[in-house]
Amino acid sequence: MRLSFLIFWNLPVTASLIPDVPPDLAVEICGLIKTYRGSRGHLPKKALKGIDLKIPRGSIYGLLGPNGAGKSTLINILAGLVIKSAGTAKIWGYEVEAQPRRARSAIGVVPQELNLDAFFTPRALLDMQAGLYGVPKRERRTDALLQAVGLTKNAEAYARTLSGGMRRRLMIAKALVHTPPVLVLDEPTAGVDVELRQSLWDYVRELNAAGTTILLTTHYLEEAQELCDRIAIINHGELVANDSKENLLRRIDNKRLTITVDRDAEVLPETMRAAGWERLDARRFSIAYRPSQAAVAPLLRVVQMNGLVIVDLTTEETDLEDIFLQLTRKAG
């Protein structure tokens, strides 16, 4: 199923609070610290340790990290649900604690948990959410949002009768009733099938193309690699990486070369073993190398010196998972 999205920038509730000239930074976090008081017999826990993060307007920004890294705490501070201990956090130029009404008007949050009232219909849920944000009835876009997320036919069905994928889409529509310029998606495709995941990816791209800045947290690293143009990795409350996706992928100078030869080789020739080759099976061999330190030609020459003819060759690039594992292990 292909989701189609229409975004409306002329809602008075948004226009009255958001400046005519948009800021360069959709989210700006400086020295953000959050310390939770320890329970009886336990020391205080510092969940965020001086986070600095600048998210440009119009970007799809990935926030990655293992469980307990501090991602949820950071999102909850932006959403106004958790009070920071120190530092500043601004959304669309508004400080989340000093200017809470304006900051909250500029952000929509889609939480990981499907927290919908089971006995409300999608239409009723969106209307109620719009009312909470002060959107006048004549200016609500309930029908358009339902159509955008593919729930027009289910508009009057109780939320408890919707599938998990439908509920996930309803949560996104719920976060968009006040047309926020910044949208936080916390694990948006958790628990959904592959087809719906691809559809939601298309939906996120359309949102971004319409001008929405996206902050995405995900455990699916291929999702971040597919969607995000910039990525921050947080671990133990600290940023261990914050760069463009392309620059992050360049940080690990590793490639793997796999070849298929024209005949069976029962044993790995000693000269190939000394060069670093590994035998995968009778006709396939593999080697890991650093492009900055080794050229491919000499590696292939060693194979040819043993009378083997290469009939196929593939290379495997570094992916985001390699980056993530290396950085989080190093920080740990």
N, C-alpha and C positions, 0 to 999 in steps of 0.2 A: 504494500500500500504506500502510495506517494502522498506525503502531507504537503499541502499548499498553505502559505502564510501570507496574510495581509496585515501590515502594521499601520496604526493610525497615530500620527504625531500631533493632531490638532485637539487633543482632549484638554479642555480648560484647566482641569485639576492639575495636569502636569505642566502646562504652559505657565500657570500662575506661580509655580514654585521653581521651575527650572529656568536658568538665564537664557536670554536670546542668543548670546554668543557662547557656544559650548566650550568647556575647558579642554586643554590638550590631554590632560590625564583624567580618565574615568574614575580611577581609584588611586589614591595616594596614601601610603602607609609609611610612617616614619617612627623608628624606635619603639615599635609596639611590643609591650610587655604585658603578660597576663600571668599572675601568680594565684593559685588556688590555695586557700588555707588548708592545712593538714588537719585531718580528723584526729580524735584522741589517740595519742601515741604515734602519730605520723607527722613527718616534717612537711612544710609547705611544698607544693609542686609548682615549678615554673613551666607553664605550658608553652609560652612564647617568650623568646629571649632576645628582644630587640630587633624585631623584623622590620626591614626596609623593603618596600615593594611599590613600584610605579607601573600602573597598567594603562597604556595609551588608549585614548578614545578610538573605538572602531576595531579593536583587536579581538581575537579569540585567544584568551590567555589560559594556559593550563597550570593548575596547582596540583602537584603530585607529592606523594609521601606515603610511607607505610602507616598502618594503624597506630594511633597514639602519637603521631608526629606533630599535631597541632593544627591540622587543616580545619577541623570542625570548630575549634575555638576561634580561629581567625574569621571564619564565615559568620559565626554567631555574633562576633563583635561588629562586623559590618552590618548585620541585620538588626542590630540594636537589642539582641537577646542576652548578651553578656557584657558586663562592664569591664573595660580594660583597666589594668593597673597603672600603666604609664604609656607615654607616646601619643601619637595622633593617628587618626584614621579618617580619611575624607572620601566621600562619594560624590562625584560630579562637582567637586569643590566645596562640599558642605561637611563639616566635622560631625561625626556621628553622635557625639554626646552634646556638643555645644549647640548644634542645629538639627535636632533629631527629626523634626517633622519634614524638613526639606531633604535631609539625607535619605529618609525612608521613602519619600516620594520618588527618588531617583533610582531605587533598586528593587528588583523582584528576585525572590529566592525560591528555588525549587528544591526542597529538602530531599534527602535520600528516602526518608520514611514516607509512606503513602498515608498521610494524616488527613483523610477525608471523612466527613460525617456520612455514615453509611445510609442514612435515611433522607438525605438531600439528593435532589437531581442535579445533574451538571448545570442546567440553567439556573437553578436556585442558588447553587454554590457560587457561580460567577457573579450573579446579581448581588448576593450578600457581600462577597469580597469587594466588589465595586463600591457598595455602600460604605464599607469600613474605610475606604480610601476617599470618601466624599465625592465620588463621581456622580453627578446628577443623573436621574433616570433617563432623561432625553439624550444624554451624551454617552450612554453606555454602549459598548460594542459586543454584547454578549453573543448574539447570533453570528457575528463575523468571527469571533474567536472560536466558537464551537465548530464552525465550518473549517477554520484554519487547521484545527487539530483532528478533524475527521470524526466529530461526535454529534453532528446535526441529527442523525437518526436516533441517537441515544439521549437526546437533550432532556427527555422527561422520564428517563429510567432512573431508579434509585442507584446511587453510587455503589452500593453493595453488590449489585448485579453486573457491574462492569468487570471486564477482564483486567489483569494486571497491566497490560499495555495501554488499555483505555484509561485506566486510572493515572498512569504515568503522564499521558498526554493531557489529561484534565488538570493535573498539577501544574503543568507548564502554562496552560491557559489561565489558570487561577493567578499565577505570578505576573501575568501580563495585563490584567484588567485596568491598571492605572498607567499603562504605556511607559514603563520605566526605561531609561536609556541604558541601564546596566542590569544584566541578568546573570544571576549565579545559578549554575546547574551543578548540584551535588550528586554525583553518581547517577546521571540521568538515564543510563541504560542498564542499571543493575537489575538482573533477573528477567530481562526481556529477550525474546528470540532474535536470531540473526537478522531476519527480514525487517523486524521493527527497529532494530538497532540502526540499520542502514537508512531507514526512513527518517528516524530521529536525527541522524547525521545531516541528511539533506535539509531538514527543518532548521537545524542550528545554523547551517550555512545561509539559508534564506533570511533568518533573523539578523545575522551579522551583515549581510548584503544590504538590508534595509536600514542599517545604522546602529543596531544594538551592539554594545560591547558585551562580550561573553566571558565570564570567569567560570572555567570548567574544572571540577575535580573528578577524577576517575581512577579506578583500579585497572581499567583496560588500557594498557600502554599503547596498543595499536590505535585506540581511539584518540588519544592525545597526539600521536604522531600523524594521524589522518587529518585532524581538525585544527590543531593549534598552530599559531605562527610564533608565539613566544611561550616559554615554559619555565616555571619556577618549581624547584624541588625542595621540600621542607622535611627536616628530620630532627627529632628531639628538640623541637621548638626553634630551630635555626634554619635559615636558608643556606643550603649547600650548593645550589646552582640557581641562576636566573639569567637566561639568555635566549636568543632566538633558537628555534628548533634546529636550524642548519648549523649554527655554531656549536650547539651541544653535541650534535652527531659527529662533528669534526674532532671533538675532544678525546675520543678514543681512537687511536691510530691502529686499528686492527681490521684485517680482512681474512677470509678463508677461501682458499682456492681448491676446487674439487675437479678431478679429471677422470675420464673414462678412456681406457686404452683398448687396442685392437685384439688382444689375446689375454688368456689367463696367466696370472703370475701367482704361483703357489706361495712364494715367500717374497718379502719386501727386500729388494736389492740393498746391499749395505751402503752404497753411495747415496741412495735416496733416503735411507734412514738417517744417515749423518747430516743430510741437508734439512731434516725436519719433517719429511713426508711420513704419513701414516697410511696403513693399508685398511681400507674399509671392507673390501671383498676382493674376489679374484681379479676384477677388472677396474676397480675404483680406488683412487688414492686421494688424500686430502692433506693440505698443509695450511697452517696459520702463519701470517706474515704481517709485517708493518710496512705499508706503502712508502712511508717516509724514509725507511732504512733499507728496503730490499726491492729490487726490480723483479718483475715477473719472468722475464726472459731467462735469466740464469737458473731459476727454479725449474723451468720447463726443459732447459738444456740437460739437466741432470737426468730427467726421465728419458729423453731421447738417447742419451749416452748408453743406456741399458737396453737399447734395441726396441723400446716400446713406442708405438705410434699412438698419438693422442687423437681420439675420434670425437671427443666432446669435452667441453670445459665450462665450468660455472664458477662465479664468485659470489660470496655472501657478504653483504655490507653490515657494518655496525648498525644496530637499531636502538630505539629508545630504551628498551629493556636492559641492554648492556650498560647504558649510561646510568640508568636508575640504580641498578644493582651495585655498580662500582661506587657511585657517590654515597649511597646510603650505608654501604658496608664500611666505607672509609670514615664517614661521620660517626658511625656507631663505635 
